[in-house]
C-alpha cells in the first residue's frame, strides 16, 4: 500500500489528485507478477480506479 496524500476537504469541494509510484524492485520491497488494483480510500471506503497486470521482467 502506498499512501500518496492525506487531506481534508469541505463538503461539496472538488479536488484533483495526481501521483506516481515506481514499480522498480528495491531491497525493501518486491513487486509480484499478476493482477493488481489501484484504488482510492475515502473515509475508509475503497473506490477502485484501475486494474493492471505486472509481467515478469526479462533478464
Secondary structure, 3 states (H helix, E strand, C coil): CCCCCCCCCCCCCCCCCCCCCCCCCECCECCCCEEEEEEEEECCEEEEEEEEEECCCCC
